[in-house]
Amino acid sequence: MKINKELVNRALEAAGQEQLNEEEIENNSARWRLIKDNYLAVILTTLSKTSWACATTRRQLVEDEETENQTEYGYKYFLPVDCAKAEALSDNSEYIIEGNYLYTNTPEAVLVFVSNGKSESDIESRSPEYEQPPIIETPEDYPGYAEPNLDDKLKEYIELQLAAKIALKITGDKQTFQLLYSQAVVIEDNVRKASLEHAHSKEQGEEWWGDRI
Protein backbone atom coordinates (compact mmCIF):
# COMPACT_ATOMS: atom_id res chain seq x y z
CA MET A 1 0.00 0.00 0.00
CA LYS A 2 1.17 3.50 -0.81
CA ILE A 3 0.14 6.54 1.18
CA ASN A 4 -2.52 8.60 -0.58
CA LYS A 5 -0.78 11.97 -0.60
CA GLU A 6 -3.90 13.83 -1.72
CA LEU A 7 -5.77 12.49 1.30
CA VAL A 8 -2.83 13.36 3.56
CA ASN A 9 -2.62 16.92 2.26
CA ARG A 10 -6.32 17.44 2.86
CA ALA A 11 -5.80 16.18 6.41
CA LEU A 12 -2.89 18.59 6.89
CA GLU A 13 -4.99 21.50 5.64
CA ALA A 14 -7.83 20.53 7.98
CA ALA A 15 -5.31 20.61 10.84
CA GLY A 16 -4.13 24.08 9.78
CA GLN A 17 -0.84 22.84 8.32
CA GLU A 18 0.85 23.40 4.98
CA GLN A 19 0.82 20.60 2.43
CA LEU A 20 3.73 18.19 2.19
CA ASN A 21 6.32 18.78 -0.48
CA GLU A 22 8.53 16.21 -2.20
CA GLU A 23 11.63 17.45 -0.40
CA GLU A 24 10.08 16.60 2.96
CA ILE A 25 9.24 13.12 1.74
CA GLU A 26 12.69 12.51 0.24
CA ASN A 27 14.40 13.74 3.43
CA ASN A 28 12.05 11.76 5.68
CA SER A 29 11.10 14.87 7.64
CA ALA A 30 9.46 14.81 11.05
CA ARG A 31 6.07 15.58 9.50
CA TRP A 32 6.40 12.76 6.98
CA ARG A 33 7.45 10.33 9.73
CA LEU A 34 4.39 11.40 11.72
CA ILE A 35 2.17 10.65 8.72
CA LYS A 36 3.77 7.24 8.16
CA ASP A 37 3.41 6.34 11.84
CA ASN A 38 -0.31 7.12 11.85
CA TYR A 39 -1.71 6.61 8.33
CA LEU A 40 -2.00 2.81 8.32
CA ALA A 41 -2.90 2.71 12.02
CA VAL A 42 -5.86 5.04 11.42
CA ILE A 43 -7.09 2.94 8.49
CA LEU A 44 -6.81 -0.37 10.39
CA THR A 45 -8.56 1.02 13.47
CA THR A 46 -11.28 2.54 11.30
CA LEU A 47 -12.00 -0.70 9.43
CA SER A 48 -12.06 -2.77 12.62
CA LYS A 49 -14.68 -0.61 14.35
CA THR A 50 -17.46 0.05 11.85
CA SER A 51 -19.28 -1.72 9.02
CA TRP A 52 -17.97 0.23 6.02
CA ALA A 53 -19.87 -1.15 3.04
CA CYS A 54 -17.20 -0.15 0.50
CA ALA A 55 -14.62 -2.37 2.25
CA THR A 56 -16.97 -5.30 2.85
CA THR A 57 -16.58 -8.56 0.99
CA ARG A 58 -17.52 -12.21 1.37
CA ARG A 59 -15.39 -15.32 1.10
CA GLN A 60 -15.83 -19.04 1.54
CA LEU A 61 -13.83 -20.10 4.56
CA VAL A 62 -11.25 -22.86 4.55
CA GLU A 63 -11.63 -25.55 7.19
CA ASP A 64 -8.75 -26.40 9.50
CA GLU A 65 -8.73 -30.20 9.53
CA GLU A 66 -5.30 -30.62 11.14
CA THR A 67 -5.64 -29.05 14.58
CA GLU A 68 -8.07 -30.12 17.28
CA ASN A 69 -11.44 -28.42 17.64
CA GLN A 70 -12.16 -28.13 21.36
CA THR A 71 -15.41 -26.19 21.03
CA GLU A 72 -19.00 -27.42 20.83
CA TYR A 73 -19.19 -26.37 17.18
CA GLY A 74 -18.81 -28.86 14.37
CA TYR A 75 -16.48 -26.90 12.09
CA LYS A 76 -13.26 -24.97 12.64
CA TYR A 77 -12.23 -22.50 9.94
CA PHE A 78 -9.27 -20.24 9.35
CA LEU A 79 -10.28 -16.62 9.82
CA PRO A 80 -9.21 -14.66 6.71
CA VAL A 81 -5.99 -12.80 7.45
CA ASP A 82 -7.49 -9.61 6.02
CA CYS A 83 -10.60 -9.77 8.22
CA ALA A 84 -10.79 -6.47 10.09
CA LYS A 85 -14.36 -6.95 11.30
CA ALA A 86 -16.56 -10.02 10.89
CA GLU A 87 -20.15 -9.16 9.99
CA ALA A 88 -22.05 -12.42 9.62
CA LEU A 89 -22.08 -15.82 7.98
CA SER A 90 -24.02 -15.70 4.73
CA ASP A 91 -26.71 -18.00 6.12
CA ASN A 92 -26.86 -15.96 9.36
CA SER A 93 -25.94 -19.01 11.41
CA GLU A 94 -24.31 -18.74 14.84
CA TYR A 95 -20.52 -18.60 15.14
CA ILE A 96 -17.73 -17.60 17.50
CA ILE A 97 -14.24 -16.28 16.82
CA GLU A 98 -11.27 -17.31 18.93
CA GLY A 99 -7.87 -16.05 17.87
CA ASN A 100 -7.37 -16.76 14.18
CA TYR A 101 -10.23 -19.25 13.93
CA LEU A 102 -13.97 -19.12 13.37
CA TYR A 103 -16.17 -21.90 14.76
CA THR A 104 -19.67 -22.74 13.55
CA ASN A 105 -21.97 -25.63 12.72
CA THR A 106 -22.28 -24.52 9.10
CA PRO A 107 -20.52 -26.62 6.43
CA GLU A 108 -18.74 -24.70 3.65
CA ALA A 109 -19.31 -21.48 5.58
CA VAL A 110 -19.12 -18.12 3.78
CA LEU A 111 -18.14 -15.10 5.86
CA VAL A 112 -19.18 -11.52 5.18
CA PHE A 113 -16.52 -9.20 6.62
CA VAL A 114 -14.77 -5.86 6.37
CA SER A 115 -11.38 -6.38 4.71
CA ASN A 116 -8.27 -4.39 5.62
CA GLY A 117 -6.36 -5.57 2.54
CA LYS A 118 -3.72 -7.48 4.49
CA SER A 119 -2.03 -10.24 2.51
CA GLU A 120 -0.06 -13.29 3.55
CA SER A 121 2.24 -15.64 1.66
CA ASP A 122 0.00 -18.66 2.23
CA ILE A 123 -3.36 -16.93 1.81
CA GLU A 124 -3.93 -18.55 -1.59
CA SER A 125 -3.55 -22.02 -0.10
CA ARG A 126 -6.10 -21.12 2.57
CA SER A 127 -8.62 -19.71 0.15
CA PRO A 128 -8.36 -20.64 -3.54
CA GLU A 129 -11.04 -18.09 -4.43
CA TYR A 130 -9.03 -15.20 -3.00
CA GLU A 131 -7.83 -12.81 -5.69
CA GLN A 132 -4.42 -11.33 -4.95
CA PRO A 133 -4.26 -7.58 -5.55
CA PRO A 134 -2.28 -6.48 -8.59
CA ILE A 135 1.45 -6.20 -8.05
CA ILE A 136 2.54 -2.59 -7.65
CA GLU A 137 6.01 -2.07 -9.08
CA THR A 138 6.69 1.19 -7.25
CA PRO A 139 8.03 0.94 -3.68
CA GLU A 140 5.25 0.61 -1.12
CA ASP A 141 4.98 2.48 2.15
CA TYR A 142 3.28 -0.53 3.77
CA PRO A 143 4.30 -3.82 2.11
CA GLY A 144 1.79 -6.59 2.69
CA TYR A 145 -1.29 -4.37 2.39
CA ALA A 146 -3.31 -3.81 -0.77
CA GLU A 147 -4.73 -0.39 -1.57
CA PRO A 148 -7.96 -0.01 0.42
CA ASN A 149 -11.26 0.54 -1.32
CA LEU A 150 -12.45 3.88 0.08
CA ASP A 151 -15.72 5.61 -0.74
CA ASP A 152 -16.15 9.35 -0.15
CA LYS A 153 -17.47 8.97 3.41
CA LEU A 154 -14.66 6.65 4.45
CA LYS A 155 -12.05 8.95 2.90
CA GLU A 156 -13.51 11.91 4.78
CA TYR A 157 -13.55 9.96 8.03
CA ILE A 158 -9.90 8.91 7.66
CA GLU A 159 -8.89 12.45 6.73
CA LEU A 160 -10.54 13.86 9.85
CA GLN A 161 -9.06 11.23 12.15
CA LEU A 162 -5.60 11.78 10.67
CA ALA A 163 -6.05 15.56 10.86
CA ALA A 164 -7.02 15.28 14.53
CA LYS A 165 -3.83 13.33 15.31
CA ILE A 166 -1.73 15.80 13.32
CA ALA A 167 -3.25 18.80 15.10
CA LEU A 168 -2.63 17.27 18.51
CA LYS A 169 0.88 15.96 17.88
CA ILE A 170 2.28 18.90 15.89
CA THR A 171 0.63 21.87 17.58
CA GLY A 172 -0.84 20.41 20.77
CA ASP A 173 -4.08 22.21 19.87
CA LYS A 174 -6.65 20.24 21.87
CA GLN A 175 -9.55 22.40 20.70
CA THR A 176 -8.84 21.69 17.02
CA PHE A 177 -8.28 18.03 17.85
CA GLN A 178 -11.66 17.79 19.56
CA LEU A 179 -13.44 19.58 16.70
CA LEU A 180 -11.95 17.32 14.03
CA TYR A 181 -12.53 14.19 16.08
CA SER A 182 -16.15 15.16 16.70
CA GLN A 183 -16.73 15.68 12.97
CA ALA A 184 -15.33 12.20 12.31
CA VAL A 185 -17.59 10.67 14.96
CA VAL A 186 -20.67 12.17 13.26
CA ILE A 187 -19.71 10.42 10.00
CA GLU A 188 -19.11 7.13 11.80
CA ASP A 189 -22.43 7.34 13.65
CA ASN A 190 -24.28 7.94 10.37
CA VAL A 191 -22.60 4.91 8.80
CA ARG A 192 -23.56 2.78 11.82
CA LYS A 193 -27.17 3.93 11.60
CA ALA A 194 -27.26 3.12 7.87
CA SER A 195 -25.85 -0.34 8.56
CA LEU A 196 -28.48 -1.00 11.22
CA GLU A 197 -31.22 0.13 8.85
CA HIS A 198 -29.97 -2.30 6.21
CA ALA A 199 -29.90 -5.10 8.77
CA HIS A 200 -33.48 -4.27 9.79
CA SER A 201 -34.53 -4.27 6.14
CA LYS A 202 -33.09 -7.74 5.75
CA GLU A 203 -35.10 -8.96 8.74
CA GLN A 204 -38.22 -7.59 7.05
CA GLY A 205 -37.42 -9.52 3.88
CA GLU A 206 -35.90 -6.72 1.80
CA GLU A 207 -32.56 -6.93 0.04
CA TRP A 208 -29.58 -6.35 2.30
CA TRP A 209 -26.43 -4.62 1.06
CA GLY A 210 -24.32 -7.64 2.05
CA ASP A 211 -26.30 -9.85 -0.31
CA ARG A 212 -25.16 -7.77 -3.26
CA ILE A 213 -21.45 -8.39 -2.60
Solvent accessible surface area in square Angstrom, and as a share of the most:
residue,aa,sasa,rsa
1,M,1,0.00
2,K,67,0.28
3,I,7,0.04
4,N,52,0.27
5,K,66,0.28
6,E,124,0.55
7,L,0,0.00
8,V,0,0.00
9,N,25,0.13
10,R,101,0.37
11,A,0,0.00
12,L,1,0.00
13,E,95,0.43
14,A,47,0.36
15,A,10,0.07
16,G,66,0.63
17,Q,39,0.17
18,E,145,0.65
19,Q,92,0.41
20,L,19,0.09
21,N,81,0.42
22,E,105,0.47
23,E,115,0.51
24,E,31,0.14
25,I,32,0.16
26,E,140,0.63
27,N,103,0.53
28,N,61,0.31
29,S,28,0.18
30,A,66,0.51
31,R,43,0.16
32,W,11,0.04
33,R,113,0.41
34,L,30,0.15
35,I,1,0.00
36,K,68,0.29
37,D,108,0.56
38,N,12,0.06
39,Y,4,0.02
40,L,26,0.13
41,A,51,0.40
42,V,6,0.03
43,I,0,0.00
44,L,49,0.24
45,T,75,0.44
46,T,4,0.02
47,L,2,0.01
48,S,53,0.34
49,K,80,0.34
50,T,1,0.01
51,S,15,0.10
52,W,4,0.01
53,A,58,0.45
54,C,28,0.17
55,A,13,0.10
56,T,12,0.07
57,T,39,0.23
58,R,71,0.26
59,R,27,0.10
60,Q,69,0.31
61,L,10,0.05
62,V,41,0.24
63,E,64,0.29
64,D,10,0.05
65,E,145,0.65
66,E,166,0.74
67,T,71,0.41
68,E,130,0.58
69,N,46,0.24
70,Q,151,0.67
71,T,37,0.21
72,E,152,0.68
73,Y,21,0.08
74,G,54,0.52
75,Y,66,0.25
76,K,15,0.06
77,Y,4,0.01
78,F,48,0.20
79,L,25,0.12
80,P,15,0.09
81,V,30,0.17
82,D,3,0.01
83,C,23,0.14
84,A,22,0.17
85,K,57,0.24
86,A,24,0.18
87,E,39,0.18
88,A,17,0.13
89,L,2,0.01
90,S,46,0.30
91,D,81,0.42
92,N,91,0.47
93,S,36,0.23
94,E,124,0.56
95,Y,55,0.21
96,I,57,0.29
97,I,69,0.35
98,E,88,0.40
99,G,68,0.65
100,N,106,0.55
101,Y,55,0.21
102,L,0,0.00
103,Y,15,0.06
104,T,0,0.00
105,N,96,0.49
106,T,20,0.11
107,P,78,0.49
108,E,131,0.59
109,A,1,0.01
110,V,37,0.21
111,L,0,0.00
112,V,1,0.01
113,F,0,0.00
114,V,0,0.00
115,S,23,0.15
116,N,20,0.10
117,G,14,0.14
118,K,82,0.35
119,S,33,0.21
120,E,61,0.27
121,S,121,0.78
122,D,58,0.30
123,I,3,0.02
124,E,95,0.42
125,S,89,0.57
126,R,53,0.19
127,S,9,0.06
128,P,114,0.72
129,E,120,0.54
130,Y,28,0.11
131,E,152,0.68
132,Q,77,0.34
133,P,45,0.28
134,P,116,0.73
135,I,163,0.83
136,I,61,0.31
137,E,169,0.76
138,T,72,0.42
139,P,113,0.71
140,E,56,0.25
141,D,45,0.23
142,Y,26,0.10
143,P,105,0.66
144,G,36,0.35
145,Y,40,0.15
146,A,19,0.15
147,E,87,0.39
148,P,29,0.18
149,N,100,0.51
150,L,27,0.13
151,D,60,0.31
152,D,116,0.60
153,K,112,0.48
154,L,0,0.00
155,K,65,0.28
156,E,76,0.34
157,Y,2,0.01
158,I,1,0.00
159,E,23,0.10
160,L,19,0.10
161,Q,22,0.10
162,L,1,0.00
163,A,0,0.00
164,A,1,0.01
165,K,69,0.29
166,I,2,0.01
167,A,1,0.00
168,L,64,0.32
169,K,119,0.51
170,I,65,0.33
171,T,73,0.43
172,G,44,0.42
173,D,57,0.29
174,K,152,0.64
175,Q,150,0.67
176,T,36,0.21
177,F,54,0.23
178,Q,96,0.43
179,L,107,0.53
180,L,10,0.05
181,Y,82,0.31
182,S,46,0.30
183,Q,78,0.35
184,A,0,0.00
185,V,47,0.27
186,V,89,0.51
187,I,15,0.08
188,E,7,0.03
189,D,56,0.29
190,N,83,0.42
191,V,25,0.14
192,R,94,0.34
193,K,124,0.53
194,A,42,0.33
195,S,23,0.15
196,L,126,0.62
197,E,116,0.52
198,H,69,0.31
199,A,37,0.29
200,H,104,0.47
201,S,28,0.18
202,K,50,0.21
203,E,139,0.62
204,Q,117,0.52
205,G,69,0.67
206,E,107,0.48
207,E,107,0.48
208,W,22,0.08
209,W,17,0.06
210,G,0,0.00
211,D,72,0.37
212,R,142,0.52
213,I,76,0.38
